[in-house]
Amino acid sequence: MKYNKFENLFEQALYCLLIDDPERKIIEAMSLQKRWLDGELESGSVVDIKSLPVPGRPARPELVDPRDVPRRNFSSLKGRLTLVHAIAHIEFNAINLALDAVYRFQDMPEQYYTDWCRVAAEEAKHFTMLSDYLVSHGMTYGDLPAHNGLWEMAVKTDFDVLVRMALVPRVLEARGLDVTPGMIKKLQSTGDTQLIEILQIIFEEEIGHVKIGSYWYKSLCEDRQLDAEETFLQL
């Protein structure tokens, strides 16, 4: 299958962001990082920036109120599949968040784009591992309802890269880091080594994503002569 190939980083990131099909989005997210690192994409010219209340995503899962998302547990396979589906949904949204961070904020240093192309590719890898786990147990991404909280935060922070760096990687992703070790510990008694290994990989790479967000948040605060801690508390 032939995919569109732009020469501009922002156009290519937007194209990838708007893809509905998860498999295609994964391929394009990984390709975006490779093409950027290989020097095939330029960031010297800007493109029109538009609000995206709905990014590229499949028709399923059904999006519901967070209170209506199925509860997950660790003791049964069904409970673990519910857990994995929820994490896969987070990772799919994280791909879109990283792509949006590239597309939307077009006046940043090149290293910023290198960092966020990397995040998009790693989130795509995480989603793939979780999706494969679901498939191996007779389930696919979209079989259970999920909520839209992550992308709602993207929309709320689309006006300022500093606010985005403060509230998405430093808050939302950091919360994931807080709970993952506990999940891994609970899974030890189940003998599900496959899932434990997947979560360990995700945990280690998400540490890097939070560091990237913190670096750019602090860098932006410094550029604007703002106190990083004081500004963060005000957001």
C-alpha positions in Angstrom: 0.0 0.0 0.0 1.3 3.4 -1.0 1.2 6.1 1.7 1.5 9.9 1.3 5.0 11.2 1.7 5.5 14.9 2.4 8.9 16.6 2.5 7.8 18.9 5.3 7.9 17.6 8.9 4.8 19.3 10.0 2.7 18.2 7.0 3.9 14.6 7.5 3.2 14.7 11.2 -0.4 16.1 10.6 -0.9 13.4 7.9 0.0 10.7 10.4 -2.0 12.3 13.2 -5.2 12.2 11.1 -4.8 8.5 10.1 -7.7 6.5 11.6 -6.4 3.0 11.2 -4.1 2.0 14.1 -1.8 -0.2 11.9 -1.2 2.5 9.4 -0.6 5.1 12.1 2.0 2.9 13.7 3.8 2.4 10.4 3.7 6.2 9.7 4.8 7.2 13.2 7.8 5.0 13.0 8.6 6.2 9.5 8.3 9.8 10.6 11.1 9.4 13.1 13.3 7.6 10.6 12.8 10.1 7.9 13.4 13.0 10.2 16.7 11.4 11.5 17.7 10.6 7.9 17.3 14.2 6.9 14.4 13.6 4.5 12.1 16.1 6.2 12.6 19.8 6.5 11.2 22.1 9.2 12.1 25.4 7.8 8.7 26.3 6.4 5.5 26.3 8.5 2.1 25.0 7.6 -1.4 26.2 8.7 -2.2 25.1 12.3 -5.8 24.1 13.0 -7.6 23.0 16.1 -8.2 19.2 16.2 -11.1 18.3 18.6 -11.1 14.9 17.0 -7.8 13.3 15.9 -7.3 10.3 13.7 -8.7 7.3 15.5 -10.8 4.2 14.7 -14.5 4.1 15.1 -14.0 1.8 18.1 -13.5 1.8 21.0 -16.7 3.6 22.0 -15.8 6.6 24.1 -17.7 6.9 27.4 -17.6 8.8 30.6 -14.5 7.7 32.7 -16.9 6.3 35.3 -18.3 3.9 32.8 -15.0 2.4 31.7 -14.9 -1.4 32.7 -13.1 -2.1 35.9 -9.9 -4.1 35.7 -8.2 -6.5 38.0 -5.1 -8.7 38.1 -6.4 -12.0 39.3 -8.2 -13.2 36.2 -7.3 -13.2 32.5 -10.4 -11.2 31.7 -9.4 -8.6 34.3 -5.9 -8.4 32.8 -7.2 -8.1 29.3 -9.4 -5.2 30.5 -6.3 -3.6 32.0 -4.2 -4.1 28.8 -7.0 -2.7 26.7 -7.1 0.4 28.9 -3.3 0.9 28.6 -3.4 0.3 24.9 -5.9 3.1 24.6 -3.6 5.4 26.6 -0.7 4.5 24.3 -2.8 5.1 21.1 -3.7 8.5 22.4 0.0 9.1 23.3 1.0 8.5 19.7 -1.5 11.3 18.7 -0.3 13.5 21.5 3.4 13.2 20.4 2.5 13.8 16.7 0.4 16.8 17.7 3.4 18.2 19.7 5.4 18.0 16.5 2.8 19.5 14.1 1.3 22.2 16.4 4.4 23.9 17.7 6.4 24.9 14.7 8.9 27.4 16.1 10.9 25.1 18.3 14.5 24.0 18.0 15.3 20.9 15.9 16.1 18.8 19.0 12.5 19.3 20.2 11.3 17.6 17.0 13.9 14.9 17.3 12.6 14.2 20.8 8.9 14.1 20.0 9.4 12.1 16.8 11.2 9.6 19.1 8.3 9.7 21.6 5.7 9.0 18.8 7.7 6.0 17.5 8.1 4.6 21.0 4.4 5.0 21.8 3.7 3.2 18.6 5.9 0.4 19.7 4.1 0.2 23.1 0.7 0.1 21.4 1.9 -2.7 19.1 3.1 -4.8 22.0 -0.2 -4.3 23.9 -2.3 -4.9 20.8 -0.4 -8.1 20.0 -1.0 -9.3 23.6 -4.7 -8.7 23.2 -4.8 -10.5 19.9 -3.0 -13.5 21.3 -5.7 -13.8 23.9 -8.7 -13.4 21.5 -9.3 -9.7 21.9 -8.6 -6.6 19.7 -8.2 -3.0 20.5 -11.7 -1.4 20.4 -13.5 -4.4 21.9 -14.1 -2.5 25.2 -15.2 1.1 25.8 -12.7 3.8 26.8 -12.6 7.5 27.7 -11.4 10.6 25.9 -9.6 12.3 28.7 -6.1 12.3 27.2 -7.1 14.0 24.0 -9.3 16.4 25.8 -6.2 17.6 27.6 -4.5 18.0 24.2 -7.3 20.3 23.1 -7.1 22.3 26.3 -3.3 22.8 25.9 -3.2 23.5 22.1 -2.6 27.2 22.6 0.9 27.1 24.2 3.7 24.6 24.0 4.8 25.5 27.5 1.4 24.6 28.9 1.4 21.4 26.8 4.8 20.3 28.1 3.8 21.1 31.7 0.5 19.2 31.8 0.8 16.3 29.4 4.2 14.6 29.9 4.9 16.1 33.4 1.4 15.3 34.8 -0.4 12.7 32.8 2.5 10.5 31.8 4.1 11.0 35.2 0.9 9.5 36.8 1.4 6.4 34.7 4.9 6.1 36.0 3.6 6.3 39.6 1.2 3.4 39.2 3.1 1.0 36.9 5.5 -0.4 39.5 2.5 -1.4 41.6 0.8 -3.0 38.6 4.0 -5.0 37.9 4.2 -6.1 41.5 0.6 -7.3 41.5 1.1 -9.2 38.3 4.1 -11.2 39.8 1.7 -13.6 41.5 -0.2 -14.3 38.2 2.8 -15.8 36.4 2.0 -13.6 33.4 5.6 -13.0 32.4 4.7 -11.8 28.9 2.6 -8.9 30.3 5.2 -8.1 33.0 7.9 -7.8 30.4 5.7 -5.5 28.2 4.9 -3.2 31.2 8.6 -3.1 32.2 9.6 -1.9 28.7 6.9 0.7 28.7 7.8 1.9 32.2 11.5 2.3 31.3 10.8 4.2 28.1 8.1 6.4 29.6 10.7 7.7 32.1 12.5 9.1 29.1 9.3 10.7 27.9 8.7 12.5 31.2 12.3 13.7 31.1 11.8 15.1 27.6 8.7 17.0 28.7 10.4 18.3 31.8 13.4 19.4 29.8 11.4 21.4 27.3 9.1 22.8 30.0 12.1 24.1 32.0 13.8 25.4 28.8 10.7 27.3 27.8 10.3 28.8 31.3 13.9 29.9 31.1 13.4 31.5 27.7 10.4 33.4 29.0 12.1 34.3 32.3 9.6 32.4 34.3 10.1 30.5 37.5 9.4 26.9 36.6 8.0 25.7 39.9 5.9 28.8 40.5 4.5 28.7 36.9 3.7 25.0 37.2 1.7 25.5 40.4 -0.4 28.2 38.6 -1.4 26.0 35.7 
